[in-house]
């Protein structure tokens, strides 16, 4: 009875001053006495169903005009596809201009070339400002000490690509401890586009992972081919949003005996039913590894009961990783090695999260104020804690 009386007081208070209430997916404002507020006072949150016009309810003449607009939209989608074809041709052209820079990067990373003093000059105001005078002195002493010490036989930048894998969450999730010794031999990652002049509908790009000779496999290059299409789907032309990856192909890794990290050997004891003797059998079972990346699952027609959702998710993740290598990792490798690119990525994500929070705060501000006031009223009452 005490709780019911409290709720009644709340309702009386809300009716007296009005409040925002949630009804389904719509926020409604009840004015004094429970009357709804004018349309202009409502926050702009309405249900999806209310936002969408019902074509079937339109007059026949209006329907015809809507259909005409849809035909125009299809034409627009085809023009957009042509736009992306020309963008892709430009991408292929500039890939050739980037290549000498990336080749020089590979030589420095692998130790094939030692950069000159002039090439190594780099000044960063931010880095200098962060060092206090005493730290600068200490750093100078350490540098002098290092120069006087016997030079170690270090070539290039050790574990350059492995460090990038560890820095990037998307790649770090794929990385296993048994993968790390192998990735220390990774010397370069390249992207190659399909030949110029090929229609966008059958174009592709290839990721190449170049390894130095190692004790794990005989391949010097592991490849992953991503097939793309950039044309509106005849069955659903309005879903077109530009080029998309539709399939991918890996490659066969020629593992040395006992070095395949994508499988593990398990031993199992087996008892003979008739003789009662026990024998030990060994069996290969799959295990998690980055190198499963080169054995992608194949797309299948989804079953009507939706049993292929896991497969679709796996393919989508694979495509996302391939796109990330192409668009981010390969062009900006040194910034992912130092972590600077990670700060940029986090900044973009933070801005998106901040924008979402601000929108939510503006919409829910009135509700929060009302709830705070109600909480104060409850605290002032003589509600029995045991009730």
C-alpha positions as CSV (number, residue, x, y, z in Angstrom):
1,X,0.0,0.0,0.0
2,X,2.9,2.3,0.9
3,X,4.5,1.7,-2.5
4,X,1.2,2.2,-4.4
5,X,0.7,5.5,-2.6
6,X,4.2,6.7,-3.6
7,X,3.5,5.8,-7.3
8,X,0.2,7.7,-7.1
9,X,2.1,10.8,-5.8
10,X,4.6,10.5,-8.7
11,X,1.7,10.3,-11.2
12,X,0.1,13.4,-9.7
13,X,3.4,15.3,-9.9
14,X,4.0,14.2,-13.5
15,X,0.5,15.3,-14.6
16,X,1.0,18.6,-12.8
17,X,4.2,19.6,-14.5
18,X,4.3,17.3,-17.5
19,X,7.1,14.9,-18.5
20,X,8.6,12.9,-21.3
21,X,7.5,9.3,-21.3
22,X,8.6,6.4,-23.6
23,X,5.9,4.7,-25.5
24,X,7.1,1.9,-27.8
25,X,10.0,3.6,-29.8
26,X,8.5,7.1,-29.6
27,X,9.2,9.7,-26.9
28,X,6.0,11.6,-26.1
29,X,5.6,14.6,-23.9
30,X,2.6,14.8,-21.6
31,X,1.7,18.3,-20.8
32,X,0.0,19.4,-17.6
33,X,-2.9,17.2,-16.8
34,X,-1.6,14.5,-19.1
35,X,-2.2,16.3,-22.4
36,X,0.3,15.7,-25.1
37,X,2.7,18.5,-26.0
38,X,2.6,20.3,-29.3
39,X,4.5,18.6,-32.2
40,X,7.3,21.2,-32.1
41,X,8.1,20.3,-28.5
42,X,8.8,16.6,-29.2
43,X,12.3,15.3,-29.7
44,X,13.0,13.9,-33.2
45,X,12.7,10.2,-32.3
46,X,9.9,8.3,-34.0
47,X,9.5,4.7,-35.0
48,X,10.8,3.4,-38.3
49,X,7.3,2.5,-39.3
50,X,6.1,6.1,-38.9
51,X,9.0,7.4,-40.9
52,X,8.4,5.2,-44.0
53,X,5.6,6.1,-46.3
54,X,3.3,3.2,-47.3
55,X,3.4,3.0,-51.0
56,X,0.3,0.8,-51.2
57,X,-1.8,3.7,-49.7
58,X,-0.7,6.3,-52.2
59,X,-3.0,7.3,-55.0
60,X,-2.4,5.5,-58.3
61,X,-1.1,8.6,-60.1
62,X,1.4,9.3,-57.3
63,X,2.5,5.6,-57.4
64,X,3.4,6.0,-61.1
65,X,5.6,9.0,-60.3
66,X,7.3,7.2,-57.5
67,X,8.1,4.3,-59.9
68,X,9.5,6.8,-62.3
69,X,11.8,8.1,-59.6
70,X,13.0,4.6,-58.8
71,X,14.0,4.1,-62.5
72,X,16.0,7.3,-62.2
73,X,17.6,6.0,-59.1
74,X,18.7,2.9,-60.9
75,X,20.3,5.0,-63.6
76,X,22.1,7.0,-60.9
77,X,23.5,3.7,-59.4
78,X,24.9,2.8,-62.8
79,X,26.6,6.2,-63.2
80,X,28.0,5.8,-59.7
81,X,29.4,2.4,-60.7
82,X,31.1,4.1,-63.7
83,X,32.6,6.6,-61.3
84,X,34.1,3.9,-59.2
85,X,35.6,2.3,-62.3
86,X,37.5,5.4,-63.1
87,X,38.6,5.8,-59.5
88,X,40.0,2.3,-59.6
89,X,41.9,3.1,-62.8
90,X,43.5,6.1,-60.9
91,X,44.3,3.8,-58.0
92,X,46.1,1.4,-60.3
93,X,48.0,4.3,-61.9
94,X,49.2,5.7,-58.6
95,X,50.1,2.3,-57.2
96,X,52.9,2.3,-59.7
97,X,54.1,5.7,-58.4
98,X,54.1,4.4,-54.8
99,X,56.0,1.2,-55.7
100,X,59.6,2.7,-55.6
101,X,58.9,4.2,-52.1
102,X,57.6,0.8,-50.8
103,X,60.5,-1.0,-52.4
104,X,62.9,1.4,-50.6
105,X,61.0,0.7,-47.3
106,X,61.4,-3.1,-47.8
107,X,65.2,-2.7,-48.3
108,X,65.6,-0.6,-45.1
109,X,63.4,-3.0,-43.1
110,X,65.2,-6.1,-44.3
111,X,68.7,-4.5,-43.9
112,X,69.5,-4.8,-47.6
113,X,70.2,-1.1,-47.7
114,X,71.5,1.2,-44.9
115,X,70.0,4.7,-45.2
116,X,72.3,7.7,-45.4
117,X,72.6,10.3,-42.6
118,X,70.6,12.7,-44.7
119,X,67.8,10.2,-45.2
120,X,67.7,9.6,-41.4
121,X,67.3,13.2,-40.5
122,X,64.0,13.7,-38.7
123,X,62.9,16.5,-36.4
124,X,59.7,16.4,-34.4
125,X,58.8,19.4,-32.3
126,X,56.4,17.4,-30.2
127,X,59.0,14.8,-29.3
128,X,61.6,17.5,-28.3
129,X,59.1,19.4,-26.2
130,X,58.2,16.2,-24.2
131,X,61.8,15.8,-23.0
132,X,62.8,17.9,-20.0
133,X,66.4,19.3,-19.8
134,X,67.5,16.6,-17.4
135,X,66.1,13.9,-19.5
136,X,67.8,15.3,-22.6
137,X,71.1,15.2,-20.7
138,X,70.5,11.6,-19.7
139,X,69.5,10.6,-23.2
140,X,72.7,12.2,-24.6
141,X,74.8,10.2,-22.1
142,X,73.0,7.0,-23.0
143,X,73.5,7.7,-26.7
144,X,77.2,8.4,-26.2
145,X,77.6,5.2,-24.2
146,X,75.8,3.2,-26.9
147,X,78.1,4.6,-29.6
148,X,81.2,3.5,-27.6
149,X,79.9,0.0,-27.0
150,X,80.6,-2.7,-29.6
151,X,78.1,-2.6,-32.4
152,X,75.7,-5.5,-32.5
153,X,75.1,-7.2,-35.8
154,X,71.5,-6.0,-36.2
155,X,70.2,-5.6,-39.7
156,X,67.3,-3.4,-40.8
157,X,64.4,-3.1,-38.3
158,X,64.0,-6.4,-36.5
159,X,60.4,-7.7,-36.1
160,X,59.0,-4.7,-38.0
161,X,55.8,-6.4,-39.3
162,X,55.4,-8.6,-36.2
163,X,55.3,-5.4,-34.1
164,X,52.6,-4.0,-36.4
165,X,50.5,-7.2,-36.0
166,X,50.8,-6.8,-32.2
167,X,49.8,-3.1,-32.3
168,X,46.7,-3.6,-34.4
169,X,43.8,-5.2,-32.4
170,X,42.2,-6.7,-35.5
171,X,45.5,-8.5,-36.4
172,X,46.5,-9.2,-32.8
173,X,43.3,-11.2,-32.3
174,X,44.4,-13.6,-35.1
175,X,48.0,-13.8,-33.8
176,X,48.9,-16.9,-31.7
177,X,52.1,-17.4,-29.7
178,X,53.3,-20.1,-32.1
179,X,52.9,-17.7,-35.0
180,X,55.3,-15.2,-33.7
181,X,58.6,-17.0,-34.5
182,X,57.4,-17.4,-38.1
183,X,56.3,-13.7,-38.6
184,X,59.8,-12.6,-37.5
185,X,60.8,-13.8,-41.0
186,X,58.2,-11.6,-42.7
187,X,60.0,-9.0,-44.7
188,X,57.3,-7.2,-46.7
189,X,53.6,-7.0,-47.5
190,X,52.5,-5.8,-50.9
191,X,49.3,-5.2,-52.7
192,X,48.9,-5.8,-56.4
193,X,46.0,-4.8,-58.5
194,X,44.5,-6.5,-61.5
195,X,45.7,-5.5,-64.9
196,X,44.7,-2.1,-66.3
197,X,41.7,-2.2,-68.6
198,X,40.0,-5.1,-66.9
199,X,36.3,-4.3,-66.2
200,X,35.5,-3.5,-62.6
201,X,33.0,-6.3,-62.5
202,X,35.8,-8.9,-62.5
203,X,38.7,-7.0,-60.9
204,X,40.7,-8.1,-57.9
205,X,43.7,-7.3,-55.7
206,X,46.3,-9.6,-54.3
207,X,48.0,-9.3,-50.9
208,X,51.6,-10.7,-51.0
209,X,53.4,-11.7,-47.8
210,X,57.2,-12.0,-48.6
211,X,59.3,-14.2,-46.2
212,X,63.0,-14.7,-46.0
213,X,64.1,-18.4,-46.0
214,X,63.0,-20.1,-42.8
215,X,62.7,-23.5,-41.2
216,X,58.9,-23.5,-41.2
217,X,57.9,-23.6,-44.9
218,X,59.5,-23.5,-48.3
219,X,57.3,-20.7,-49.8
220,X,59.0,-17.3,-50.2
221,X,55.6,-15.6,-50.9
222,X,52.2,-16.3,-49.5
223,X,49.2,-14.8,-51.4
224,X,45.6,-13.9,-50.7
225,X,43.4,-12.8,-53.7
226,X,40.3,-10.7,-53.1
227,X,37.7,-10.6,-55.9
228,X,35.6,-7.5,-56.2
229,X,32.6,-6.2,-58.1
230,X,31.3,-2.7,-58.6
231,X,28.0,-2.8,-60.3
232,X,24.4,-2.7,-59.1
233,X,22.8,-6.0,-58.3
234,X,19.9,-6.5,-60.8
235,X,17.8,-8.0,-58.0
236,X,18.5,-5.2,-55.6
237,X,20.0,-2.2,-57.4
238,X,19.3,0.2,-54.5
239,X,21.7,-1.6,-52.2
240,X,24.7,-0.5,-54.3
241,X,27.2,1.5,-52.2
242,X,30.4,1.1,-54.3
243,X,32.9,-1.6,-54.8
244,X,32.7,-4.6,-52.5
245,X,34.7,-7.8,-52.0
246,X,32.7,-10.8,-53.0
247,X,35.1,-13.7,-52.7
248,X,38.7,-14.6,-51.8
249,X,41.3,-17.3,-52.5
250,X,44.3,-18.3,-50.4
251,X,47.3,-20.4,-51.3
252,X,48.9,-23.7,-50.3
253,X,51.6,-23.4,-47.7
254,X,54.4,-26.0,-48.1
255,X,55.1,-26.7,-44.5
256,X,58.2,-28.5,-43.5
257,X,57.6,-31.7,-41.6
258,X,56.3,-31.1,-38.1
259,X,56.2,-27.3,-38.5
260,X,52.6,-26.8,-39.5
261,X,51.2,-24.4,-36.9
262,X,47.6,-24.6,-38.2
263,X,47.2,-28.1,-36.7
264,X,48.2,-29.8,-33.5
265,X,48.9,-33.4,-32.7
266,X,46.8,-35.0,-30.0
267,X,47.3,-38.5,-28.5
268,X,44.4,-40.6,-27.5
269,X,44.2,-44.0,-25.8
270,X,41.9,-46.5,-27.4
271,X,40.8,-49.8,-25.9
272,X,40.0,-52.8,-28.1
273,X,36.5,-54.0,-27.3
274,X,37.3,-57.7,-27.9
275,X,40.9,-58.2,-26.7
276,X,40.8,-55.5,-24.0
277,X,44.2,-54.2,-25.2
278,X,45.0,-50.5,-25.1
279,X,46.8,-48.6,-27.8
280,X,47.7,-44.9,-28.3
281,X,46.7,-43.2,-31.5
282,X,47.7,-39.8,-32.7
283,X,45.5,-37.4,-34.6
284,X,45.8,-34.0,-36.3
285,X,43.2,-31.4,-35.3
286,X,43.0,-27.8,-36.4
287,X,44.1,-25.0,-34.1
288,X,43.9,-21.2,-34.2
289,X,46.7,-19.5,-36.2
290,X,47.2,-16.4,-38.3
291,X,48.2,-18.7,-41.1
292,X,44.6,-20.0,-41.4
293,X,44.2,-16.6,-43.1
294,X,45.6,-18.3,-46.2
295,X,42.9,-21.0,-46.2
296,X,39.7,-19.0,-46.2
297,X,36.2,-20.6,-46.0
298,X,34.3,-20.5,-49.2
299,X,31.0,-18.7,-49.6
300,X,27.9,-21.0,-49.9
301,X,24.3,-20.3,-50.6
302,X,22.7,-19.4,-47.3
303,X,20.1,-21.9,-46.1
304,X,16.5,-20.8,-45.6
305,X,16.7,-21.4,-41.9
306,X,19.7,-19.1,-41.5
307,X,22.2,-21.8,-40.5
308,X,25.0,-20.0,-42.4
309,X,25.1,-16.9,-40.2
310,X,28.5,-17.9,-38.7
311,X,29.9,-18.5,-42.2
312,X,28.7,-15.1,-43.4
313,X,30.3,-13.4,-40.3
314,X,33.6,-15.2,-40.9
315,X,33.6,-14.1,-44.6
316,X,32.8,-10.5,-43.6
317,X,35.6,-10.4,-41.1
318,X,38.0,-11.9,-43.7
319,X,37.0,-9.2,-46.2
320,X,37.4,-6.5,-43.6
321,X,40.9,-7.6,-42.8
322,X,41.9,-7.7,-46.4
323,X,40.6,-4.2,-47.0
324,X,42.4,-3.0,-43.8
325,X,45.7,-4.4,-45.1
326,X,45.2,-2.7,-48.5
327,X,43.9,0.7,-47.3
328,X,45.8,1.2,-44.0
329,X,48.6,-1.2,-43.1
330,X,50.5,-1.3,-46.3
331,X,50.4,2.5,-47.1
332,X,51.2,3.6,-43.5
333,X,53.2,0.7,-42.1
334,X,55.8,2.8,-40.2
335,X,53.0,4.7,-38.4
336,X,51.5,1.5,-37.2
337,X,54.9,0.3,-36.1
338,X,55.4,3.5,-34.0
339,X,51.8,3.5,-32.9
340,X,51.0,7.0,-34.3
341,X,48.4,5.6,-36.7
342,X,46.7,3.9,-33.8
343,X,46.2,7.3,-32.2
344,X,44.5,8.5,-35.4
345,X,42.3,5.5,-35.5
346,X,41.3,5.9,-31.9
347,X,40.7,9.6,-32.4
348,X,38.2,8.9,-35.2
349,X,36.4,6.2,-33.1
350,X,36.4,8.6,-30.1
351,X,34.8,11.4,-32.2
352,X,32.1,9.0,-33.4
353,X,31.4,7.8,-29.8
354,X,31.3,11.4,-28.5
355,X,28.8,12.4,-31.2
356,X,26.5,9.5,-30.3
357,X,26.7,10.3,-26.6
358,X,26.0,14.0,-27.3
359,X,22.9,13.2,-29.3
360,X,21.7,10.8,-26.7
361,X,22.4,13.4,-23.9
362,X,20.3,16.0,-25.7
363,X,17.4,13.7,-26.2
364,X,17.4,12.2,-22.7
365,X,18.2,15.4,-20.8
366,X,14.6,16.0,-19.8
367,X,14.1,12.4,-18.7
368,X,17.2,12.5,-16.5
369,X,16.1,15.7,-14.8
370,X,12.7,14.2,-14.0
371,X,14.2,11.0,-12.6
372,X,16.7,12.9,-10.4
373,X,13.8,15.0,-8.9
374,X,11.8,11.9,-8.3
375,X,14.8,10.3,-6.5
376,X,15.1,13.3,-4.2
377,X,11.4,13.1,-3.3
378,X,11.7,9.4,-2.4
379,X,14.7,10.2,-0.1
380,X,12.7,12.9,1.7
381,X,9.8,10.5,2.4
382,X,9.5,8.1,5.3
383,X,9.5,4.9,3.3
384,X,10.1,1.8,5.5
385,X,13.4,0.2,4.3
386,X,12.0,-3.3,5.0
387,X,8.9,-2.7,2.8
